[in-house]
Amino acid sequence: MPNLRPQLYHRFKKISPILISKQFHSSRVLEKRNEIDRDLLLEVLSTVPSPREVKSYIKRFTVPPIEILRPPPPPLPLPSSSSPKPEKVTPGYFVPDQPVQQDQQQQVEVLQQVEVLQQQVQRQQIQQQERKEEFIDELFSTRIEHVALIKIQGPFTPLDLKCVAKTLVHSQKLGMMSIAILDNDEWKEMLKEGPLKFNELRKKMMEEAAKISEAIENVGGRSTPIYDGIFTLTKEKDKNDALIGRTLSTDVGAKINVSLNWLKSCINLGQIPLILPIALDGLSIQRTISANSGMMELSRAISNSNLIDLKTPQVEPTKIIVINSEGGIPSEERRGSHVFINIQQEFESIKQSYKVNPQWKITHPNGFENLKMIKSCLENLPSTASAIMVPAYSPTVLISNLIKDKPVFSSSLPLNASITPSTTTTVLRHGSPVYFHDSLDTINVKAFQSLIESSFEKKLNVEKYFERLKNCLKSIIVVGDYQGIAVITMENIEGNNEKGKVIYLDKFSVTPKAQGVGVADILWKRMQIKYPNLMWRSRGDNNVNKWYFERSDGNMRVPGTHWMMFWYGSEGVNQLKEYIKVIKQIPASLDPIPQIKN
């Protein structure tokens, strides 16, 4: 007993303080990682994606699909064929000659079947659990990377800076590798004072990069500030140049070149590159460049380069992101910002809006310059790429957009409806042009028919339908290369095919491949501008009716038919009788697709 204390003391004395520190540090790191993963899962769950959106996300961010990785389930065991089959007994009658052994055999077979079913249920539960685990593994897998070009435009409060860092780390965990260029509104004031302030400005830039890098490290991520080596400036030879090759950032003829070596190293190490807008000129002198110019040149370079070793057709630059303090592009029509912008159609109108709203230069001073930058970047990227402008204090919106690949809510919802929220975030796509056809002669009949039949999953009677349209067609609105169409007619309440006074939406279709990327919103908004009063019909069991309910000013079930009638516009309430007559008299133009018998 006397030797117990010295032994205990000696045993504790052997424990190294360094080992205790390492164990404590490891537990703190593990606790921090668990906290980050919990935050990410909460953000993912808060997006409430639909099953179609989840499938789309998995398809875009994981290769191959989970179904290919999972082996088929083993076949169910069948009852032994040697067991005697029970004789068929007419219900309601007692058969006294039937032996008791046969009842016992039937009970044994029932028990065997119950056991087989229990095993089947147990296997399904195990497979379901494995499926969930595989889904989580695939969700957080970084085996296949997508690239996002991000402009981080400060200044930010400490809380906003933490939100920016968490957004970058969470996006990386979900398969989106960020390449960030730093910008700050305060730097512009220093640039106005000329090159004498360059050293002071460079110091400010490096301090900003260090702050963002530290914030990323604090939330479990890794980053590398890159002060130079990405951009170089060159100038074509000019007879009037005193020093050939010397280039200033203010020179009109200066060309920005991009080297991706640093970026490849960062991405291979799983680190987020934080690029300063600094370039080396022909004499290896550092010069400042515009962050927007850097974004545009990077988008060109990355789209033409094998930036990631795993690059496949599925791995390409897919996002242009601007994180700032002012949010998206302001809107004249709604409170807050534009929800969605089809750049090909809306760029000029937004440019004009900035001219007639001088207050936007104070509330959103960088909005239009960022819009021009995004327009240029998306022109270099695939048509599936998109952009988002989001304030730093809304990190969940960016995660939602990453998963759903669409705006927070539909931009075609009525502006004054109580169900329509406001937003400070804008989603942008290079988009598709919109064409108006006033005649059937300019319509691609095969593309028109294919779109209608794929959208409605029914057969279009082309000859009969076009014969009707010859007399009552108002216009056909086509988005892009027949990604979506709207057929508008002028209906006569007398029942003949001559043009009448009732404007009717005869067909509204979007190809399945273009659903969820804004084509329906583009088409609907253009249609509303062109036709402020419109009515249409839909079958009562149509799954799209919820979408119609949200965009109509009124609706009713037409008595004696299977049709639901919808309308929008101030004139609709006064024309209900005419609308009902039109609904009843228009013949059906779609037939069920005949089933092919094997």
C-alpha positions in Angstrom: 0.0 0.0 0.0 2.8 2.5 0.7 4.2 2.0 -2.8 0.9 3.0 -4.5 1.3 6.7 -4.4 4.8 6.8 -5.9 3.7 4.4 -8.6 0.7 6.6 -9.5 2.8 9.7 -9.4 5.4 8.1 -11.6 2.7 6.9 -14.1 1.2 10.4 -14.4 4.6 12.0 -14.6 5.4 10.0 -17.8 2.5 11.8 -19.7 4.0 14.4 -22.0 2.5 17.9 -21.9 3.0 18.0 -25.7 0.9 14.8 -26.1 -1.9 16.4 -24.0 -1.7 19.5 -26.1 -1.9 17.5 -29.4 -4.9 15.5 -28.1 -6.7 18.7 -27.0 -5.9 20.3 -30.4 -7.2 17.3 -32.3 -10.4 17.3 -30.3 -10.9 21.0 -30.9 -10.3 20.5 -34.7 -12.8 17.6 -34.8 -15.3 19.6 -32.9 -14.8 22.5 -35.3 -15.2 20.3 -38.3 -18.4 18.8 -36.9 -19.8 22.3 -36.3 -19.0 23.3 -39.9 -20.7 20.2 -41.3 -23.7 20.8 -39.1 -24.0 24.4 -40.4 -23.7 23.2 -44.0 -26.3 20.5 -43.5 -28.7 23.1 -42.0 -28.1 25.4 -45.0 -28.7 22.5 -47.5 -31.9 21.5 -45.7 -33.1 25.1 -45.5 -33.1 25.3 -49.3 -35.9 22.7 -49.4 -35.0 21.3 -52.9 -37.6 19.4 -54.8 -36.9 15.8 -55.9 -36.2 17.0 -59.4 -33.7 19.6 -58.2 -31.9 17.0 -56.0 -31.6 14.6 -59.0 -30.4 17.5 -61.2 -27.8 18.5 -58.6 -26.6 14.9 -58.2 -26.4 14.5 -62.0 -24.3 17.7 -62.3 -22.0 17.1 -59.4 -21.4 13.4 -59.2 -20.2 10.9 -61.8 -21.2 8.1 -62.2 -24.8 8.0 -60.8 -25.4 6.2 -57.5 -27.6 3.6 -59.3 -24.6 2.4 -61.3 -22.5 2.0 -58.2 -25.0 -0.1 -56.3 -25.2 -3.8 -57.2 -28.6 -5.3 -57.9 -30.4 -6.8 -54.9 -30.3 -10.6 -54.5 -33.4 -12.5 -55.7 -36.0 -13.4 -53.1 -36.0 -17.1 -52.0 -39.1 -18.9 -53.2 -41.1 -21.5 -51.2 -40.1 -25.1 -52.0 -41.8 -26.5 -55.1 -41.9 -29.9 -53.5 -44.5 -28.9 -50.9 -48.0 -30.0 -51.8 -50.3 -27.4 -53.2 -53.6 -26.9 -51.2 -56.7 -27.9 -53.0 -59.0 -25.1 -54.0 -61.9 -24.9 -51.6 -65.1 -22.9 -52.3 -65.5 -20.2 -49.6 -68.5 -20.6 -47.3 -68.6 -24.4 -47.4 -67.2 -26.9 -44.8 -65.4 -29.9 -46.2 -65.3 -32.6 -43.5 -63.2 -35.1 -45.5 -60.2 -32.7 -45.8 -57.3 -34.1 -43.7 -55.9 -32.1 -40.7 -52.4 -32.5 -42.0 -53.2 -30.3 -45.0 -54.2 -27.4 -42.7 -50.9 -27.8 -40.8 -49.0 -27.8 -44.1 -50.8 -24.6 -45.1 -49.9 -22.9 -41.8 -46.2 -23.9 -42.4 -46.3 -22.4 -45.9 -47.8 -19.2 -44.5 -45.1 -18.9 -41.9 -42.5 -19.5 -44.5 -44.0 -16.7 -46.7 -44.1 -14.4 -43.7 -40.5 -15.1 -42.9 -39.6 -14.4 -46.5 -41.4 -11.1 -46.4 -39.7 -10.1 -43.2 -36.3 -10.9 -44.8 -37.3 -8.8 -47.8 -38.4 -5.8 -45.6 -35.1 -6.1 -43.7 -33.0 -6.1 -46.8 -34.9 -3.1 -48.2 -34.3 -1.2 -44.9 -30.6 -2.0 -45.1 -30.5 -1.0 -48.8 -32.3 2.2 -48.0 -29.8 3.0 -45.3 -26.9 2.3 -47.6 -28.6 4.5 -50.2 -28.8 7.4 -47.7 -25.2 6.9 -46.7 -24.1 6.8 -50.4 -26.1 9.9 -51.1 -24.4 11.8 -48.3 -21.0 10.5 -49.5 -21.8 11.7 -53.1 -23.2 15.0 -51.8 -19.9 15.9 -50.1 -17.6 14.2 -52.6 -15.0 16.5 -54.2 -13.9 13.9 -56.6 -15.4 15.9 -59.5 -15.0 19.6 -59.2 -16.8 22.5 -60.8 -15.3 25.9 -61.0 -16.8 29.2 -59.8 -15.2 32.5 -60.6 -15.9 34.8 -57.7 -15.5 38.5 -57.3 -15.3 39.3 -53.5 -16.0 43.0 -53.4 -15.6 44.7 -50.0 -15.4 46.4 -47.6 -17.2 44.0 -45.2 -18.1 44.0 -41.6 -16.5 41.2 -39.5 -19.8 39.4 -39.4 -20.2 39.7 -43.2 -16.6 38.6 -43.7 -17.3 35.4 -41.7 -20.4 34.8 -43.9 -18.3 35.1 -47.0 -15.7 32.6 -45.7 -18.3 30.1 -44.7 -20.0 30.4 -48.1 -16.7 29.7 -49.9 -15.9 26.7 -47.7 -19.4 25.2 -47.9 -19.5 25.6 -51.7 -16.2 23.7 -51.9 -17.6 20.9 -49.8 -20.6 20.7 -52.2 -18.3 20.3 -55.2 -17.9 24.0 -56.3 -14.2 25.0 -56.3 -13.9 28.8 -55.9 -11.3 31.0 -57.7 -11.7 34.4 -56.1 -10.5 37.9 -57.2 -10.5 40.5 -54.5 -11.9 44.0 -54.9 -12.7 46.8 -52.6 -14.5 50.1 -53.1 -12.0 51.9 -50.9 -9.2 51.0 -53.3 -10.8 53.1 -56.1 -10.3 56.3 -54.1 -6.6 55.5 -53.7 -6.3 54.8 -57.4 -7.5 58.3 -58.2 -4.4 59.7 -56.5 -2.1 58.2 -59.0 0.9 55.7 -59.0 2.5 57.4 -56.1 0.0 55.6 -53.9 0.7 52.2 -55.4 2.9 50.9 -52.5 0.3 52.0 -49.9 -2.5 50.5 -52.1 -0.6 47.2 -52.5 -0.2 47.0 -48.7 -4.0 47.5 -48.2 -4.7 44.8 -50.8 -2.4 42.3 -49.0 -4.0 43.1 -45.6 -7.4 42.5 -47.1 -6.2 39.1 -48.6 -4.8 38.1 -45.2 -8.1 38.9 -43.4 -10.1 36.8 -45.9 -7.6 34.0 -45.7 -7.7 34.0 -41.9 -11.5 34.0 -42.0 -11.5 31.0 -44.3 -9.0 29.1 -42.0 -11.2 29.9 -39.0 -14.2 28.1 -40.5 -12.2 25.0 -41.5 -11.1 25.9 -45.1 -7.8 26.5 -46.7 -6.8 29.3 -49.0 -3.7 30.9 -50.6 -3.4 34.6 -51.3 -1.7 35.2 -54.7 -0.1 38.7 -54.9 1.2 38.4 -58.5 2.1 35.8 -61.1 -1.4 35.4 -62.5 -1.7 38.5 -64.7 0.9 40.1 -67.0 0.5 43.2 -69.2 1.8 43.3 -72.8 1.5 45.9 -75.5 1.9 45.6 -79.2 5.0 47.2 -80.8 4.5 50.9 -81.6 6.9 53.2 -83.4 6.0 56.1 -81.1 6.9 54.1 -77.9 10.1 55.2 -76.3 10.3 52.0 -74.3 9.0 48.9 -76.1 7.4 46.5 -73.7 6.8 49.0 -71.0 3.1 49.0 -70.2 1.0 50.9 -67.7 -2.4 49.8 -66.4 -3.8 53.0 -67.8 -2.6 52.3 -71.4 -5.5 51.8 -73.8 -3.6 49.2 -75.8 -2.5 47.1 -72.8 -3.4 43.4 -73.1 -3.9 41.3 -70.0 -2.5 37.8 -70.2 -3.3 35.0 -67.7 -1.0 32.2 -66.3 -2.9 29.4 -64.6 0.1 27.6 -63.0 -0.6 29.0 -59.6 -4.3 28.2 -59.8 -3.6 24.6 -60.8 -1.3 24.1 -57.8 -3.9 25.6 -55.4 -6.8 23.5 -56.8 -4.8 20.3 -56.7 -4.1 21.0 -53.0 -7.7 21.8 -52.3 -6.9 25.5 -51.5 -9.0 28.5 -52.5 -6.9 31.0 -54.4 -7.4 34.6 -53.4 -6.1 36.7 -56.3 -5.1 40.4 -56.0 -5.8 42.5 -59.1 -2.1 43.2 -59.7 -0.2 42.5 -63.0 3.4 42.6 -64.1 4.2 44.9 -67.0 6.9 44.4 -69.7 9.6 45.6 -67.2 8.3 43.3 -64.4 6.9 46.3 -62.6 3.7 45.7 -60.6 0.7 47.5 -61.9 -2.9 47.5 -60.7 -5.7 46.3 -63.0 -9.4 46.4 -62.8 -10.9 43.4 -60.9 -13.6 43.2 -63.6 -11.0 43.0 -66.3 -9.3 40.2 -64.3 -12.6 38.3 -64.1 -13.2 38.5 -67.8 -9.7 37.4 -68.8 -9.8 34.5 -66.3 -13.1 33.3 -67.7 -11.5 33.2 -71.2 -8.4 31.4 -70.0 -10.2 28.8 -67.9 -12.8 28.0 -70.6 -9.9 27.2 -73.0 -7.6 25.4 -70.5 -7.5 22.0 -68.8 -7.4 23.7 -65.4 -8.4 20.6 -63.5 -6.7 17.2 -64.1 -10.1 15.5 -63.9 -11.7 17.8 -66.5 -14.4 16.1 -68.5 -17.5 17.5 -70.3 -19.2 17.7 -66.9 -16.3 19.7 -65.3 -16.1 23.2 -66.6 -16.6 26.8 -65.3 -20.3 26.9 -64.4 -20.7 29.9 -62.1 -19.8 33.6 -62.1 -20.4 35.0 -58.6 -20.3 38.5 -57.2 -20.3 38.8 -53.4 -20.7 42.4 -52.3 -22.5 44.6 -49.8 -25.1 46.1 -52.2 -26.6 42.9 -53.6 -28.1 42.5 -57.1 -29.2 44.8 -59.9 -32.0 47.2 -58.7 -35.4 46.9 -60.4 -37.9 49.6 -61.4 -40.8 47.1 -61.3 -40.4 45.5 -57.9 -39.0 46.2 -54.4 -35.4 45.3 -54.1 -33.4 43.7 -57.0 -34.2 41.9 -60.2 -34.9 38.3 -59.5 -33.7 36.9 -62.8 -32.1 38.6 -65.9 -32.0 37.2 -69.4 -29.0 39.3 -70.5 -29.6 38.9 -74.2 -33.0 40.5 -73.9 -32.7 42.8 -70.9 -29.3 44.3 -71.0 -30.2 47.4 -73.0 -33.3 48.1 -70.9 -31.3 47.9 -67.7 -28.7 50.2 -69.1 -31.5 52.7 -69.9 -32.9 52.3 -66.4 -29.6 53.3 -64.8 -29.7 56.5 -66.9 -33.2 57.5 -65.7 -32.5 56.5 -62.1 -29.5 58.5 -60.9 -30.1 57.4 -57.3 -28.9 53.9 -58.2 -25.4 55.3 -58.7 -25.5 55.9 -54.9 -27.4 52.9 -53.7 -25.9 50.4 -56.2 -22.7 52.2 -57.5 -21.1 49.0 -58.9 -24.3 47.3 -60.2 -24.0 48.1 -63.9 -20.2 47.6 -64.1 -20.7 44.2 -62.6 -23.5 43.5 -65.1 -21.2 44.3 -68.0 -18.5 42.1 -66.5 -20.9 39.2 -66.1 -22.2 39.6 -69.6 -18.7 39.3 -71.0 -17.8 36.3 -68.8 -20.9 34.3 -69.7 -20.2 34.9 -73.4 -17.0 32.9 -73.0 -18.7 30.0 -71.1 -21.1 27.2 -72.0 -24.8 28.1 -72.3 -25.5 26.1 -69.1 -23.4 28.5 -67.1 -25.1 31.1 -64.9 -24.2 34.0 -62.6 -25.4 35.3 -59.3 -25.0 38.6 -57.5 -25.5 38.2 -53.8 -25.0 40.3 -50.7 -22.5 38.9 -48.1 -25.2 38.7 -45.4 -27.2 36.1 -47.4 -24.9 33.0 -47.6 -27.9 30.6 -47.7 -29.1 32.1 -51.0 -25.8 31.1 -52.7 -26.0 27.5 -51.4 -29.6 27.3 -52.5 -28.6 28.5 -56.0 -25.8 26.0 -56.1 -28.2 23.1 -55.4 -31.3 24.3 -57.3 -29.5 26.3 -60.1 -32.3 28.8 -60.3 -33.5 32.0 -58.6 -34.9 32.3 -55.0 -38.4 32.5 -56.5 -39.8 32.8 -60.0 -39.4 36.1 -61.7 -42.7 35.7 -63.5 -44.8 35.9 -60.4 -47.2 38.9 -60.3 -45.5 42.0 -58.9 -48.3 43.1 -56.6 -49.4 39.6 -55.3 -49.1 38.9 -51.6 -47.3 35.7 -52.3 -44.5 37.5 -54.2 -41.5 38.3 -51.9 -38.7 40.7 -52.5 -35.0 39.9 -52.8 -31.6 41.5 -52.9 -30.1 38.7 -55.0 -30.1 38.6 -58.8 -29.5 35.4 -60.9 -28.3 36.0 -64.5 -27.9 33.9 -67.6 -26.6 34.8 -71.0 -30.1 33.5 -72.0 -31.8 33.1 -75.3 -33.3 35.6 -77.8 -37.0 35.9 -78.0 -38.7 36.0 -81.5 -42.3 37.0 -82.4 -43.8 35.3 -85.4 -47.1 36.7 -86.9 -47.4 34.0 -89.5 -47.0 30.2 -89.8 -44.7 30.7 -92.8 -41.7 31.5 -90.6 -42.3 28.7 -88.2 -40.0 25.5 -88.1 -42.9 23.0 -88.2 -40.8 20.0 -87.1 -39.2 21.8 -84.2 -42.6 23.2 -83.2 -44.2 19.8 -83.2 -41.3 18.2 -81.3 -41.5 20.8 -78.6 -45.3 20.5 -78.1 -45.2 16.7 -78.1 -42.3 16.4 -75.7 -43.8 19.0 -73.3 -47.3 17.6 -73.2 -46.3 14.0 -73.8 -49.1 13.7 -76.4 -49.4 13.6 -80.2 -50.2 16.9 -82.0 -52.5 16.7 -84.9 -50.4 19.1 -87.0 -52.6 19.5 -90.1 -55.8 20.0 -88.1 -54.1 22.4 -85.6 -52.4 24.5 -88.2 -55.6 24.7 -90.3 -57.3 26.3 -87.3 -54.4 28.7 -86.6 -54.5 30.0 -90.2 -57.6 32.0 -89.4 -57.2 33.0 -85.8 -53.4 33.3 -85.1 -52.2 36.4 -83.3 -48.6 35.5 -82.8 -46.2 32.7 -81.8 -43.5 33.6 -79.3 -40.4 31.5 -79.6 -37.5 31.4 -77.1 -34.1 30.5 -78.5 -33.9 27.5 -80.7 -37.4 26.3 -79.8 -36.7 25.9 -76.1 -40.1 27.4 -75.4 -43.1 28.7 -77.3 -46.4 30.5 -76.6 -49.2 30.5 -79.2 -51.6 33.4 -78.9 -54.8 33.5 -80.9 -57.8 35.9 -81.4 -60.9 33.9 -80.7 -64.4 34.7 -82.0 -67.3 34.0 -79.5 -69.6 33.2 -82.4 -67.9 29.8 -82.8 -66.3 30.2 -86.3 -62.6 30.3 -87.0 -62.4 33.9 -87.9 -60.4 36.4 -85.8 -62.4 37.7 -82.9 -61.8 40.0 -79.9 -60.8 37.5 -77.2 -57.1 37.1 -76.8 -56.4 33.5 -75.9 -53.3 31.6 -74.9 -53.6 28.4 -77.0 -50.3 26.7 -76.1 -47.6 27.4 -73.6 -44.7 24.9 -73.7 -41.1 24.5 -72.6 -38.9 21.7 -73.6 -38.1 19.3 -70.7 -34.4 20.0 -71.0 -35.0 23.7 -70.5 -37.3 23.4 -67.5 -35.9 25.0 -64.4 -33.4 27.3 -66.1 -35.6 30.3 -66.5 -37.0 29.8 -70.0 -40.6 29.7 -68.7 -40.1 32.9 -66.8 -38.5 34.6 -69.9 -41.4 33.5 -72.1 -44.1 34.5 -69.6 -42.7 37.9 -68.9 -42.4 38.8 -72.6 -45.9 37.5 -73.2 -47.3 39.7 -70.3 -45.6 42.8 -71.7 -47.0 42.2 -75.2 -50.5 41.1 -74.0 -51.6 42.7 -70.7 -55.0 40.9 -70.8 -55.0 37.2 -71.5 -57.0 34.0 -70.7 -56.3 30.3 -71.1 -57.5 26.9 -70.1 -56.0 23.8 -68.6 -57.3 20.3 -67.6 -58.4 20.1 -64.0 -55.8 17.4 -63.2 -52.9 19.1 -64.9 -49.8 19.3 -62.6 -48.9 22.7 -64.0 -52.1 24.3 -62.6 -50.3 25.4 -59.4 -47.9 27.4 -61.6 -50.9 28.9 -63.4 -52.7 29.7 -60.1 -49.8 31.8 -58.9 -49.6 33.8 -62.2 -53.3 34.4 -62.8 -55.6 37.2 -61.5 -58.6 34.8 -61.4 -59.7 31.3 -62.2 -62.8 29.1 -62.2 -63.9 25.6 -63.2 -65.9 25.7 -66.4 -69.3 24.0 -65.7 -70.0 20.8 -67.6 -66.4 20.4 -68.7 -63.0 19.1 -67.4 -61.4 22.5 -68.0 -60.0 25.1 -65.5 -60.1 28.6 -66.9 -57.5 31.2 -65.9 -57.0 34.9 -66.8 -54.9 37.9 -65.9 -55.5 41.6 -66.6 -58.0 44.2 -65.6 -60.5 43.3 -68.3 -60.9 39.6 -67.3 -63.7 40.0 -64.7 -65.9 41.8 -67.3 -65.5 39.1 -70.0 -66.2 35.9 -68.0 -69.2 35.0 -70.2 -67.2 35.4 -73.4 -64.3 33.5 -71.9 -66.5 30.5 -71.0 -67.9 30.4 -74.5 -64.5 30.4 -76.0 -63.3 27.7 -73.6 -66.1 25.4 -74.6 -65.9 25.9 -78.4 -62.1 25.4 -79.0 -61.5 21.8 -80.2 -58.8 19.6 -78.6 -55.6 19.4 -80.7 -53.6 16.8 -78.7 -54.2 13.0 -78.8 -52.7 10.3 -76.6 -49.5 8.9 -77.9 -50.2 5.3 -79.1 -48.5 2.6 -77.1 -46.1 0.3 -79.1 -46.9 -3.3 -78.4 -44.0 -5.7 -77.9 
